Each structure stands twice: as structure tokens, then as C-alpha cells.
Amino acid sequence: MAEEESKPVPAEEQSPQEAGKVSKWLTENGFAHEALEADHSGVEVIKVEADFLLPTCTALYAYGFNYLQCQCGIDNGPGAELVSMYHLNKVSDNADRPEEIRVKVFLPRENPTVPSVYWIWKTADWQERESYDMYGIIYEGHPNLKRILMPEDWVGYPLRKDYISPDFYELQDAY
């Protein structure tokens, strides 16, 4: 009997993820998204399709999420999707701890394209450039999308899990 209790429950039999406060507000206002499981510290996480990122982020900004704390790329593994993740905070003078939410956009490995949120949060500038440089995620509408860490002529995206390192590195002006 104990063995049966330890078996994992198939995804189709699991109860749906309960929506958090922000997810409920987005639903009430007609913004398409999916509530994901909150992270280990209880931060609400939502999944948004690339086509709906800008309207959703504009709504979140209007809702009070005025600070983009972090934007980064994530590789779910060779052959799997890439993710563009946004960690937003609602910063105000009368709150002890800012409200937080994470927005994730899952993208195909081939031609991973998503709109830039630079025009909503200027802090996305270098963060989106780093995700472009390391993962190859293209941020449409970014004012200066070019490599920021690797040389302009570098081939490939070094933080992708299927990246193969070149056999040699050319060191120029090393002295």
C-alpha cells in the first residue's frame, strides 16, 4: 500500500495550478496567460505567449510593477525550449516588501523571437542584449540589439546547453 502512495500523479490527474493575486487580476481584465507554480519563496509565476508579452507587461506596469529587477534567458536543455524570464517588482514608499511576479515566455530553439520590453522598462536594455548574446533570443524592437560579452564575429551562443566550444580561442592583444 505504501508503494502505491509514493507513485507520482500523472499531469492530467493533478489539480490545476491555483492562480495568484496578479494572475486573477490579469484574467479579470482579459489578458491571456497561464498561472505556473510559485517559486520556492512564494513568488507568483505566469506564462505568457510571445504575442501577448507587450500588452501583458504594459498592463502589469499600469498595475504598479514599475521595476524590472531582472531579465534573463534560460535553456531548458538540448532540443527543449528557451525561456525569456522577467522578474518584476512593485516598488512603493509605503510597502515593507515589494510585491513580485515572474513572467516567462517559452520560445522555440529555432528562431526564438520575442518583443523587447525596453520601451516599458529601460533596464531591459543590457539585460536583453546579454540574453541575445548568450542564448540567441531575438528581442524585436530593441534599439541596439548586438553582442555585449562576446566578439561580434563569435559563432554560436555559449550558454545554450547544446553549445559546442571551439577547439581553439584566438587571443589578440593579450600583452
N, C-alpha and C positions, 0 to 999 in steps of 0.2 A: 504494500500500500504506500509506503514511504517513497518508493521509486516512482510511482505514478505522479505524486505531488511535485517532484523535482523536475519533471519534463517541462520544457518551455512551451508557452501557449502560442499557437500559430497566430500570425499577424491579423488574419481575418476574424479571429475569435477574441482579440483584445478589444477592450473598450476604447472608444475614440479619445484622443487627447483633449482634455478639458481646456477650453480657451481661457486665456488670462484677460486681465482688465483691458489692455490695449487692443488685443485681438477682438474682444467683444465690441469695443468702440468702432474698430475698422469695419466689422461686419454690419453693425447698425448703420454705418454711413456708406455702405455699398462698395467697399474695397475688397477685391478678391485676394485671398491669401489662405494659408493653411497653418494652423497652430501646431508647432512641434513641441516635443518635451522640453521643459525648462532645464537650464543647465544645473550643474552641481550646487551653485549658490542661489538658485531660485530665479535667475534672470529669465524672463519670458523670451521665447524664440519663435519667430514666424518665418514661413517660407513664402516667397513672392516670385511669380514668374517675371522674367526679364522685361516683358512688355508692360508690366504694371508697376515696375520699380519706381519710376519718377512720380506717377500720381500718388502712390502709397507713401513715398518719402516726403512729398510735398504736404500730404495730409498729416503725417507724423510731425513735421516741422510746425505746422499750424496748431497741432495738438500740444505743442510745447517742447518737443525734442529738438532743442536748439544747439546741441553739441554732438558732433561726430567724434567719439573718443577713439575709434579705431576702424579702419577698413583694411581687410586683408584677403588674400587668396588662400584657398585650401584645396589640396588634391586628395580625393577620396581613394586613390590607388590607381595602378596601371589599368587602363581601359575604362575606369569609372569616371564619374562626372567631376568637374571642377566646381568650386563654390566661391562666390564673391560674398563676403560677410561684412556687415556693418553693425557696429556696436554704438547705439545712440543713448544719450543721457538727456534728461530734462533737468537743466541746471536753473535753480532759482535761489533767491536770498532767504526765503522762509522755509527751506527744507533742510533737515539734518543730513539726509542721504538722498542723492538724486535718484529719480525713477530711471530704470534702464530697460532697454529692449535690444534684441539682436535680430537683424533681418538677414536672411540667407537667400541667395539666388543661385540655383543649381543650373550649371551650364554644360553643354556637350564639350567633349575634348576637342573635337574638330570645330573650328570657328567659334570659340567661346566669346560671345559679344553681349555686352550689357550697356545700357545708357550710363553716362557719367553723372554722379551726384554733385560734381564740383559746383554747379550753379546754385545748389541749395546750401551746401556746407563747403566753404573754401578749403577747409583742412583736408579734403579728399584729394587735393592736387598731387602731392608727392606720394600719398598712400596708394592711389590708383596707379601711378606710374610704377611704383615698386611691384604691385600685383601684375602689371603688364610685363615688366622686365623679368620677373621670376617665374610666372606661370603662363604667360601668353594670353591673359584675359584682355580683350579689347574693350576699352571704355569709349563708346561713341559720344562725341560732343565734347570730349576733354580738350582743353585749349592747347596742351603741349604734351601729347602722349608720345614719349620717347623713352629709351632706356635711361635708367638713373643710376644703376650699380654696375652693370656690365658694359663693355665697349659696344658702340653702335653696330659693329660688324659681327658681334657674337652670334653664333648659331645655336638655337635651342633655348630652353627655359630651365635653368638649373634647379629649381625647387620642385619640378614635376617629378613624381615618383618613377616615371619611366625614362627619365633623362639619362643619357649615356655620356659620361665625361670624356672629353677628347684625350687622346694618348699623350698630348704634349701641350704645354702652355708657353706661349711666346712672351718672354719678359723683355720689354723695351724700356730703356732708360732706367734700369734698375740701380744704377750707381749714382 
